Amino acid sequence: MELVKGSRNIHRLIILLLCIYYCTGTLKKQPKRTLLGKDLLRDYDVFLRPVYNITTVTTVEYGIALTQIINMDERNQHLTVNVWLRQEWTDEFLSWNETEYDGLKDIRLPALSIWRPDIVLYNNVDKDFIHVKMDTLAIVESSGLVFWMAPAVLKASCKVEVLYFPFDKQYCQLKFGSWAYHGLQLDLVKRHNLSMADISPYMSNGEWDLVNVPVDRHVEFYECCEWPFPDLRFTVILRRRPLFYVFNLVLPNCLIAALTLVGFYLPPDSGEKVTMVITNLLTLIVFHQLLSESLPPTSDKVPLIALYFSFMIVLVSLSCFLTIWVLNLHFQDGYNHEVPEWTRKLVFGYLAKILRIERMEKTTRTVDISLDSLQEITQDITSCAASETETILSNSHRPRNVSRYTRVENGRIHYQSVRCVSTPIDSSRSYARTEGSRQRHSNTENSPRMPIVSKKAEADISEILHLVKQFSRRMSRKDKRNHTLREWKELAHVVDRTLLVIFAILFFTLTMTLIFSAMRV
């Protein structure tokens, strides 16, 4: 039993010794890493430039990696991007001998506990000036080389060029430089001498295409100081994706403007020409307001699409005035207004031939009865009436009918000859006449009633012929008025088609100008 107990104690002692050994070895290694961090940060001042010689220039290699375009605010001319800031510099206070610390080549230290170059974004517009995650770790190598990478959200001012909107390119600069150190103390250079920023982690945007991000180094002298101040300028080149604006602004505007051309083709008698043009005008104004809300309120340059919209509004407004003018021509009064001779020559002599518009044939009814013809008719009727009186007294014939041959030439009535045709009287009826009736007829032979009968017949015929001539003149005036009205309508038709051609040429010219300007971008 004692031997068993002794062996158990030996085992326990061995396990205890092993634990002490491993614990001792671990404790010996752990203080080395901890000691390195403590040794590096002991008496370290984060506000002093890390050089032993004050004349030594600290060279900072600066670069960015663009990861996302958060927002491009054209109206306020702001660009918001998400980037990774990458900086490298040599800190003489953070170097060590690797052999003294178990061959440690690098160490991670909090960025807040070491000196950092005061590189800021000059054209920053954010109220917090810069959104940089400062509590990230910096990688420090044994040679004193410090590499610090931190994510940041930058909001920079960007002068938006709206001339070719929505087929535009934007060039936005991100200007980085030291705020307090001049070029003789801190020299800012491109990281690894690269001419472009890193865009490999970039996430695509729905509205903008990222073309490239070139970087240039500049040295400027400011009025405040006599020393040079170097800076790096990253130019973010963006190309807008115009599909959204084409389908929602440009295409509807073109279709509405094209409807104005249809307004000239619409017949005036439909009564909807002015209503259609005014509706198109109001629609274009609404689209113009939508466009103005998307553009910055600048007076440097007017976008071509805004000029296009404005010209279309002017054209539609002008078409409204011209449509009212055409309607005035179409419904012109034919009594008091005739087509001027110069207008007739210009419109029907030139424009109608150019547009291949044929005029309607002139069909005018004219009946002309001259005064001489009326006098001839009166004389013929008088002579016939006188001869009829003798015939009635002789009881041999009935009163003769007056017959006159006429012919019509070129709208005029020509009278040829007069015949007084007598009709024989039945003998049985003639025998029944009494002597008293004969005496009555013979007593009235020299009476003055015969001239009265002739004058009455002449007055009746003259009245009838006067009414016929008055009717003829009325029909002639009516035909002339109808001809004048038809001529005004034909004039309005030719003017309407001429305006259709002119506005179509202007519309297609402006549209093709906009398209070719967009292709140049």
TANOR-V449426 format. One record per run of one state. SS is the DSSP state (h for helix, s for strand, l for the rest). FROM is the first residue (numbers start at 1). TO is the last residue. If there is no record, write none. Layout:
ss=SS from=FROM to=TO
ss=SS from=FROM to=TO
//
This chain:
ss=l from=1 to=1
ss=h from=2 to=41
ss=l from=42 to=57
ss=s from=58 to=73
ss=l from=74 to=77
ss=s from=78 to=90
ss=l from=91 to=91
ss=h from=92 to=94
ss=l from=95 to=97
ss=h from=98 to=101
ss=l from=102 to=105
ss=s from=106 to=110
ss=h from=111 to=113
ss=l from=114 to=118
ss=s from=119 to=121
ss=l from=122 to=123
ss=s from=124 to=124
ss=l from=125 to=130
ss=s from=131 to=132
ss=l from=133 to=136
ss=s from=137 to=141
ss=l from=142 to=144
ss=s from=145 to=157
ss=l from=158 to=168
ss=s from=169 to=178
ss=l from=179 to=185
ss=s from=186 to=190
ss=h from=191 to=193
ss=l from=194 to=195
ss=s from=196 to=196
ss=l from=197 to=197
ss=s from=198 to=198
ss=l from=199 to=202
ss=s from=203 to=203
ss=l from=204 to=207
ss=s from=208 to=220
ss=l from=221 to=228
ss=s from=229 to=240
ss=l from=241 to=242
ss=h from=243 to=265
ss=l from=266 to=267
ss=h from=268 to=270
ss=l from=271 to=272
ss=h from=273 to=294
ss=l from=295 to=303
ss=h from=304 to=330
ss=l from=331 to=340
ss=h from=341 to=354
ss=l from=355 to=367
ss=s from=368 to=368
ss=l from=369 to=370
ss=h from=371 to=394
ss=l from=395 to=396
ss=s from=397 to=409
ss=l from=410 to=411
ss=s from=412 to=424
ss=l from=425 to=426
ss=h from=427 to=431
ss=l from=432 to=434
ss=h from=435 to=443
ss=l from=444 to=448
ss=h from=449 to=520
ss=l from=521 to=521
//
